[in-house]
């Protein structure tokens, strides 16, 4: 088993205490993770601050070149990184799983390297020259979740580094190993202190998010924790980017031929065992074809192998941790008790581990917790509706608004309805597809700010207007 260390100021830092990271498939030991202290957080922030002047003044082209080198290094180490992701998080080596995640990290890094924020000229005449410049915000504190540990770490840190910020990242204690290795690799290329990593629980996270030496926070996770991060940021008015929970609705328009859409519907719902913020988590189907859609979708689900992520035949792995498994089982049990029909799945297999079957719930209603709350697991409730206007109203009724989708034979008609959804991204005949050049974020309680593309890059900068009188 590999040994792991913190990386602070470009050096490997060991700790007196460690904690176990479990393989969610069978609860075997995936690795031992160093446990940071508050002093380690302070040291990491100090190193990031010391590195900031040199890195922020590095020529833009050199920073872009460093990111390209990092992308190549991620690809070189893909097999090791993908195995770590499978061992600690559970997602399979096959399909849109661990190798997909590592490849995405490399691709996103390259895309970020290609972005630029040129100086903008507002006025240039005999009265004045006014230009807008983007300057790095400073030291960035990043807190990442357990569902896509390597990819979301990439989304957080690469734009920050690209514009000249320095970073301290804290991964989830459920999935820290791939991030520890990623930051170790990045330090082969970047100057000491540009990227640092600390690990641990709530105490370490609270110190990082409230640290006076951190200028901006970027957080991906639950709404409840996001509110705490925002509260911590408020004491020193840190800037924040928050990508929080979603409970995305999908609407299938009446008389839609669902057969050619089943594959995209499946992955929209169940990619990463449903443990994706922008997965489809509520599916509204017109009453005229409700039974047909339920039957066809359930039959498609039957074809998908679920199991150990290290088995090359597996396409869906386990739920990532005991806490989330318990929540998923509780939501399904409540739906069953209120009259929902469990068409597929709904019962955990015997034995150790957090494997849970792909679960399709019919006769679900908006009052059930499995509809009102984000399941974040391999469960999809399918809900009847009468009119499209009613479906849109019900889709928009929750406090969240990350993504949504409309499915139909006429893409242009579907797009008109999709435009009425209250969400950051509206998809047509697909769900969850993202692009490194397209801004991604939520409305309402699903977050503040955006990631990806030029708009996401700007989140790591401040604006300076230079006004020169003539």
C-alpha positions as CSV (number, residue, x, y, z in Angstrom):
1,X,0.0,0.0,0.0
2,X,1.3,3.4,-0.9
3,X,2.2,5.9,1.8
4,X,0.7,9.4,1.7
5,X,1.7,12.8,3.1
6,X,0.6,16.3,3.1
7,X,2.3,18.7,0.7
8,X,3.1,22.1,2.2
9,X,5.5,24.6,0.7
10,X,6.6,22.0,-1.9
11,X,7.6,19.5,0.7
12,X,6.1,16.2,1.9
13,X,4.9,16.6,5.5
14,X,4.1,13.6,7.7
15,X,1.8,13.8,10.7
16,X,1.6,12.1,14.0
17,X,-1.9,10.9,13.5
18,X,-3.5,9.1,10.5
19,X,-7.0,7.9,9.7
20,X,-8.4,5.0,7.6
21,X,-9.8,5.5,4.2
22,X,-12.2,2.6,3.3
23,X,-13.0,1.0,0.0
24,X,-16.8,1.4,-0.2
25,X,-17.3,-1.8,-2.0
26,X,-16.3,-4.1,0.9
27,X,-15.0,-1.7,3.6
28,X,-11.5,-2.9,3.2
29,X,-8.6,-0.5,3.9
30,X,-8.0,1.6,0.8
31,X,-5.2,3.6,2.5
32,X,-4.1,5.5,5.6
33,X,-4.4,9.2,5.3
34,X,-2.3,11.8,7.3
35,X,-4.4,13.9,9.6
36,X,-3.5,17.5,9.6
37,X,-3.8,19.9,12.5
38,X,-4.7,23.6,12.7
39,X,-1.0,24.3,12.8
40,X,-0.6,22.5,9.4
41,X,-3.4,24.7,8.0
42,X,-1.6,27.9,9.2
43,X,1.6,26.6,7.8
44,X,0.0,25.9,4.4
45,X,-1.6,29.3,4.2
46,X,1.6,31.0,5.2
47,X,3.5,29.1,2.4
48,X,0.8,30.1,-0.1
49,X,1.0,33.7,0.9
50,X,4.8,33.6,0.5
51,X,4.5,32.1,-2.9
52,X,1.9,34.5,-4.1
53,X,4.1,37.5,-5.2
54,X,6.4,35.3,-7.4
55,X,3.6,33.3,-8.9
56,X,1.3,36.2,-9.6
57,X,4.1,38.0,-11.4
58,X,5.1,35.0,-13.5
59,X,4.3,35.7,-17.2
60,X,0.9,34.5,-18.3
61,X,2.3,32.3,-21.0
62,X,4.6,30.5,-18.5
63,X,1.7,29.8,-16.2
64,X,-0.3,28.4,-19.1
65,X,2.7,26.2,-20.1
66,X,2.9,24.9,-16.5
67,X,-0.7,23.8,-16.7
68,X,0.0,22.0,-20.0
69,X,2.8,20.1,-18.3
70,X,0.5,19.2,-15.4
71,X,-2.1,17.8,-17.9
72,X,0.6,15.6,-19.4
73,X,1.7,14.4,-16.0
74,X,-1.9,13.5,-15.1
75,X,-2.1,11.4,-18.2
76,X,1.2,9.8,-17.5
77,X,0.0,8.7,-14.1
78,X,-3.6,7.9,-15.2
79,X,-3.5,4.2,-14.2
80,X,-2.4,5.0,-10.6
81,X,-4.8,7.9,-10.1
82,X,-7.7,6.0,-11.5
83,X,-7.0,3.1,-9.2
84,X,-6.9,5.4,-6.2
85,X,-10.2,6.9,-7.2
86,X,-11.8,3.4,-7.4
87,X,-10.4,2.3,-4.1
88,X,-11.4,5.3,-2.1
89,X,-14.6,6.4,-3.9
90,X,-15.9,3.2,-5.6
91,X,-16.5,4.3,-9.1
92,X,-15.6,1.7,-11.7
93,X,-12.6,1.5,-13.9
94,X,-14.9,1.1,-16.9
95,X,-17.5,3.3,-18.5
96,X,-17.9,6.9,-17.2
97,X,-16.0,6.0,-14.0
98,X,-12.5,6.4,-12.6
99,X,-10.5,6.5,-15.9
100,X,-13.2,8.9,-17.3
101,X,-12.6,11.1,-14.3
102,X,-8.8,11.2,-14.6
103,X,-9.1,11.9,-18.4
104,X,-11.5,14.7,-17.6
105,X,-9.0,16.2,-15.1
106,X,-6.3,16.2,-17.8
107,X,-8.7,17.6,-20.4
108,X,-10.0,20.4,-18.1
109,X,-6.5,21.3,-17.2
110,X,-5.6,21.8,-20.9
111,X,-8.8,23.7,-21.5
112,X,-8.0,26.0,-18.6
113,X,-4.5,26.6,-19.9
114,X,-6.0,27.9,-23.2
115,X,-8.1,30.6,-21.5
116,X,-7.0,34.2,-21.4
117,X,-8.2,37.4,-19.7
118,X,-6.9,40.2,-21.9
119,X,-6.9,43.8,-20.8
120,X,-10.1,45.6,-21.9
121,X,-10.0,49.1,-23.2
122,X,-13.0,51.2,-22.2
123,X,-11.9,54.6,-23.4
124,X,-8.8,55.8,-25.3
125,X,-9.1,59.4,-26.6
126,X,-7.6,62.8,-25.9
127,X,-9.5,62.9,-22.6
128,X,-8.3,59.7,-20.9
129,X,-7.2,56.1,-21.4
130,X,-9.3,53.7,-19.3
131,X,-8.5,50.0,-19.2
132,X,-9.8,47.1,-17.2
133,X,-7.3,44.7,-15.8
134,X,-7.9,41.4,-14.0
135,X,-5.7,40.7,-11.1
136,X,-5.4,37.4,-9.1
137,X,-7.6,37.5,-6.0
138,X,-4.8,36.1,-3.8
139,X,-4.7,32.9,-1.7
140,X,-7.6,30.5,-2.5
141,X,-9.0,28.0,0.0
142,X,-10.6,25.0,-1.7
143,X,-12.8,22.4,0.0
144,X,-13.8,19.5,-2.2
145,X,-16.4,16.7,-1.9
146,X,-16.2,12.9,-2.1
147,X,-18.2,12.2,-5.3
148,X,-15.7,13.3,-8.0
149,X,-12.6,13.9,-5.8
150,X,-10.0,14.3,-8.5
151,X,-12.1,16.1,-11.1
152,X,-13.6,18.6,-8.8
153,X,-10.1,19.3,-7.3
154,X,-9.0,20.1,-10.8
155,X,-12.0,22.4,-11.4
156,X,-11.1,24.3,-8.2
157,X,-7.3,24.7,-8.4
158,X,-6.4,24.9,-12.1
159,X,-8.3,28.2,-12.8
160,X,-6.8,29.7,-9.6
161,X,-3.3,28.8,-10.6
162,X,-3.9,29.8,-14.2
163,X,-4.6,33.5,-13.2
164,X,-1.8,33.7,-10.6
165,X,-3.4,32.7,-7.4
166,X,-1.9,30.2,-4.9
167,X,-4.0,27.5,-3.3
168,X,-4.6,25.5,-0.1
169,X,-6.9,22.5,-0.8
170,X,-8.7,20.3,1.7
171,X,-10.3,17.1,0.2
172,X,-13.1,15.2,1.8
173,X,-11.9,12.8,4.5
174,X,-13.8,10.0,2.7
175,X,-11.7,10.5,-0.5
176,X,-8.4,12.3,0.2
177,X,-5.9,9.9,-1.4
178,X,-6.2,10.8,-5.1
179,X,-6.0,14.5,-4.2
180,X,-2.9,14.0,-2.1
181,X,-1.3,12.3,-5.1
182,X,-2.5,14.9,-7.5
183,X,-1.0,17.8,-5.5
184,X,2.3,15.8,-5.1
185,X,2.5,15.5,-8.9
186,X,1.7,19.2,-9.4
187,X,4.6,20.1,-7.1
188,X,7.0,18.4,-9.5
189,X,6.1,21.3,-11.9
190,X,5.0,24.3,-9.8
191,X,7.2,26.5,-7.5
192,X,7.0,25.6,-3.8
193,X,3.9,26.9,-2.0
194,X,1.8,27.5,-5.1
195,X,-0.4,24.5,-4.4
196,X,-0.7,22.9,-0.9
197,X,-2.9,20.2,0.6
198,X,-4.2,19.6,4.1
199,X,-6.5,16.8,5.2
200,X,-8.9,16.2,8.1
201,X,-12.3,16.7,9.5
202,X,-14.5,19.7,10.4
203,X,-11.9,21.4,12.6
204,X,-9.4,21.6,9.8
205,X,-12.1,22.7,7.4
206,X,-13.3,25.4,9.7
207,X,-9.8,26.8,10.2
208,X,-9.2,27.0,6.4
209,X,-12.5,28.6,5.6
210,X,-12.2,31.2,8.4
211,X,-8.5,31.8,8.0
212,X,-7.6,35.5,7.8
213,X,-4.8,34.7,5.3
214,X,-7.3,33.3,2.7
215,X,-8.7,35.7,0.2
216,X,-11.3,33.5,-1.5
217,X,-13.1,30.2,-0.9
218,X,-14.3,27.7,-3.4
219,X,-16.5,25.0,-2.1
220,X,-18.5,22.1,-3.7
221,X,-20.9,20.2,-1.5
222,X,-24.2,20.4,0.4
223,X,-26.3,23.5,0.9
224,X,-26.1,23.2,4.7
225,X,-22.3,23.1,4.6
226,X,-22.2,25.8,1.9
227,X,-24.0,28.2,4.3
228,X,-21.5,27.5,7.0
229,X,-18.6,28.3,4.5
230,X,-20.3,31.5,3.5
231,X,-20.7,32.5,7.2
232,X,-17.0,31.8,7.7
233,X,-16.2,33.9,4.7
234,X,-18.3,36.8,5.9
235,X,-16.0,37.7,8.8
236,X,-13.3,39.0,6.5
237,X,-15.5,39.4,3.4
238,X,-13.8,36.7,1.5
239,X,-15.0,36.1,-2.0
240,X,-16.8,32.8,-2.5
241,X,-17.7,30.4,-5.3
242,X,-20.2,27.8,-4.0
243,X,-21.5,24.9,-6.1
244,X,-24.1,23.4,-3.9
245,X,-26.8,20.7,-3.9
246,X,-29.1,20.1,-6.8
247,X,-32.3,18.1,-7.1
248,X,-32.5,18.2,-10.9
249,X,-35.8,17.6,-12.6
250,X,-36.3,16.0,-16.0
251,X,-39.5,16.3,-18.0
252,X,-40.5,13.9,-20.8
253,X,-43.0,15.7,-23.1
254,X,-46.2,13.8,-24.1
255,X,-46.0,11.3,-26.9
256,X,-42.2,11.2,-26.9
257,X,-40.5,8.1,-28.4
258,X,-38.4,7.2,-25.4
259,X,-36.7,4.2,-26.8
260,X,-33.8,6.1,-28.5
261,X,-33.5,8.3,-25.3
262,X,-33.1,5.4,-22.8
263,X,-29.3,5.3,-22.7
264,X,-29.0,9.1,-22.1
265,X,-31.8,9.0,-19.6
266,X,-30.0,6.2,-17.7
267,X,-26.7,8.0,-17.5
268,X,-28.4,11.2,-16.7
269,X,-29.9,9.6,-13.6
270,X,-27.2,7.0,-12.6
271,X,-23.7,8.2,-13.6
272,X,-21.5,7.6,-10.6
273,X,-24.3,5.7,-8.9
274,X,-26.4,8.9,-8.9
275,X,-23.8,10.7,-6.8
276,X,-23.4,13.8,-8.9
277,X,-24.8,17.2,-8.1
278,X,-26.2,17.7,-11.6
279,X,-27.6,14.2,-12.0
280,X,-31.3,13.8,-12.9
281,X,-33.0,13.1,-9.6
282,X,-36.8,13.6,-10.4
283,X,-38.3,12.4,-13.7
284,X,-41.7,13.7,-14.6
285,X,-43.6,11.7,-17.2
286,X,-47.0,12.5,-18.8
287,X,-49.8,10.3,-17.6
288,X,-50.6,9.1,-21.1
289,X,-47.4,7.1,-21.4
290,X,-46.4,6.8,-17.7
291,X,-46.6,3.0,-17.5
292,X,-44.8,2.6,-20.8
293,X,-41.9,4.7,-19.7
294,X,-41.6,3.1,-16.3
295,X,-41.5,-0.4,-17.9
296,X,-39.0,0.5,-20.6
297,X,-36.7,2.4,-18.3
298,X,-36.7,-0.4,-15.7
299,X,-35.9,-3.0,-18.4
300,X,-33.0,-0.9,-19.5
301,X,-31.7,-0.6,-15.9
302,X,-31.7,-4.4,-15.7
303,X,-28.9,-4.6,-18.3
304,X,-26.4,-2.5,-16.3
305,X,-23.9,-4.5,-14.1
306,X,-23.4,-3.1,-10.6
307,X,-20.6,-4.2,-8.3
308,X,-16.9,-3.9,-7.5
309,X,-15.3,-1.0,-9.4
310,X,-12.1,-3.0,-9.9
311,X,-14.1,-5.6,-12.0
312,X,-13.8,-4.5,-15.6
313,X,-17.4,-5.6,-16.3
314,X,-18.8,-3.2,-13.7
315,X,-20.4,0.0,-14.9
316,X,-21.9,1.2,-11.6
317,X,-20.2,1.0,-8.3
318,X,-21.3,1.3,-4.7
319,X,-22.5,4.3,-2.7
320,X,-19.4,6.0,-1.5
321,X,-19.8,5.9,2.3
322,X,-22.0,4.6,5.1
323,X,-23.5,8.1,5.8
324,X,-24.8,8.4,2.3
325,X,-26.0,4.8,2.1
326,X,-28.1,5.2,5.3
327,X,-29.7,8.3,3.8
328,X,-30.5,6.6,0.5
329,X,-32.1,3.6,2.3
330,X,-34.1,5.9,4.6
331,X,-35.5,7.8,1.6
332,X,-36.5,4.6,-0.2
333,X,-38.1,3.2,2.9
334,X,-40.2,6.4,3.4
335,X,-41.4,6.3,-0.2
336,X,-42.4,2.7,0.2
337,X,-44.3,3.4,3.4
338,X,-46.2,6.2,1.7
339,X,-47.4,4.0,-1.2
340,X,-44.7,4.3,-3.8
341,X,-44.0,1.2,-5.9
342,X,-40.4,-0.1,-5.9
343,X,-40.1,-1.3,-9.5
344,X,-36.4,-2.3,-9.3
345,X,-33.9,-2.5,-6.5
346,X,-34.8,-1.0,-3.2
347,X,-32.9,-3.5,-1.0
348,X,-29.3,-3.6,0.0
349,X,-27.5,-6.9,-0.6
350,X,-26.3,-8.9,2.4
351,X,-22.7,-8.5,3.4
352,X,-20.1,-5.8,4.0
353,X,-19.8,-2.7,1.9
354,X,-22.1,0.1,0.6
355,X,-23.4,-1.5,-2.6
356,X,-27.0,-0.6,-3.3
357,X,-29.0,-1.7,-6.4
358,X,-30.2,0.6,-9.1
359,X,-33.6,1.6,-7.8
360,X,-36.6,2.8,-9.9
361,X,-39.5,4.1,-7.9
362,X,-43.0,4.4,-9.6
363,X,-46.1,6.2,-8.3
364,X,-43.9,8.7,-6.5
365,X,-45.5,12.0,-5.5
366,X,-44.0,15.5,-4.8
367,X,-44.7,15.1,-1.0
368,X,-42.3,12.1,-0.6
369,X,-38.9,12.9,0.7
370,X,-37.3,10.9,-2.1
371,X,-38.7,13.7,-4.4
372,X,-38.3,16.7,-2.2
373,X,-34.8,15.9,-1.0
374,X,-31.7,15.1,-3.1
375,X,-31.1,11.4,-2.9
376,X,-27.5,11.5,-4.1
377,X,-27.6,7.8,-4.8
378,X,-28.7,5.2,-7.3
379,X,-32.4,6.0,-7.0
380,X,-34.8,7.7,-9.4
381,X,-38.4,8.5,-8.6
382,X,-40.7,8.7,-11.6
383,X,-43.7,11.1,-11.2
384,X,-46.9,11.5,-13.2
385,X,-48.0,14.9,-14.6
386,X,-51.1,16.1,-16.5
387,X,-50.0,19.2,-18.4
388,X,-46.6,20.6,-19.4
389,X,-47.3,23.8,-17.5
390,X,-48.0,21.8,-14.3
391,X,-44.7,19.8,-14.8
392,X,-42.7,23.0,-15.2
393,X,-44.3,24.5,-12.1
394,X,-43.5,21.4,-10.0
395,X,-40.0,21.1,-11.4
396,X,-39.4,24.7,-10.3
397,X,-41.0,24.4,-6.9
398,X,-37.9,23.5,-4.8
399,X,-35.3,25.8,-3.3
400,X,-32.6,24.4,-5.6
401,X,-31.8,25.1,-9.2
402,X,-28.6,23.5,-10.5
403,X,-29.8,21.8,-13.7
404,X,-32.9,20.5,-15.4
405,X,-33.9,18.9,-18.7
406,X,-36.7,18.5,-21.2
407,X,-37.0,15.4,-23.4
408,X,-39.0,15.2,-26.6
409,X,-39.2,14.4,-30.3
410,X,-39.0,18.0,-31.3
411,X,-35.8,19.5,-29.9
412,X,-36.8,23.1,-30.6
413,X,-40.1,22.7,-28.8
414,X,-38.3,21.0,-25.9
415,X,-35.8,23.9,-25.8
416,X,-38.6,26.4,-25.4
417,X,-39.9,24.6,-22.4
418,X,-36.4,24.1,-21.0
419,X,-35.9,27.8,-21.0
420,X,-38.7,28.0,-18.5
421,X,-36.8,25.9,-15.9
422,X,-35.3,27.8,-13.0
423,X,-31.8,26.4,-13.1
424,X,-28.2,27.2,-14.1
425,X,-28.1,24.7,-17.0
426,X,-31.1,23.5,-19.0
427,X,-30.5,20.5,-21.2
428,X,-32.6,19.1,-24.1
429,X,-32.6,15.3,-24.7
430,X,-29.6,14.9,-22.4
431,X,-28.8,15.6,-18.8
432,X,-25.5,16.4,-17.0
433,X,-23.4,17.0,-20.1
434,X,-20.8,19.7,-19.2
435,X,-18.2,21.5,-21.2
436,X,-15.0,23.2,-20.0
437,X,-15.8,26.3,-22.0
438,X,-19.4,26.6,-20.8
439,X,-20.1,28.4,-17.5
440,X,-21.6,26.0,-14.9
441,X,-23.4,27.0,-11.7
442,X,-26.7,27.2,-10.0
443,X,-29.5,29.6,-9.1
444,X,-31.5,29.9,-5.8
445,X,-29.8,27.7,-3.1
446,X,-27.7,25.7,-5.6
447,X,-24.9,28.1,-5.4
448,X,-23.1,31.4,-6.0
449,X,-20.9,32.1,-9.0
450,X,-19.9,29.8,-11.8
451,X,-17.1,27.5,-12.8
452,X,-15.6,26.8,-16.3
453,X,-14.7,28.9,-19.2
454,X,-13.8,32.6,-19.1
455,X,-16.6,33.4,-16.7
456,X,-15.2,30.7,-14.3
457,X,-11.7,32.1,-14.7
458,X,-12.9,35.6,-13.7
459,X,-14.1,34.2,-10.4
460,X,-10.5,34.0,-9.2
461,X,-9.7,37.6,-10.1
462,X,-10.5,41.1,-8.9
463,X,-11.2,44.0,-11.3
464,X,-8.9,47.0,-11.4
465,X,-9.9,50.0,-13.6
466,X,-6.8,52.0,-14.6
467,X,-7.9,55.6,-15.5
468,X,-5.1,57.7,-17.0
469,X,-5.9,61.4,-17.7
470,X,-4.5,62.8,-20.9
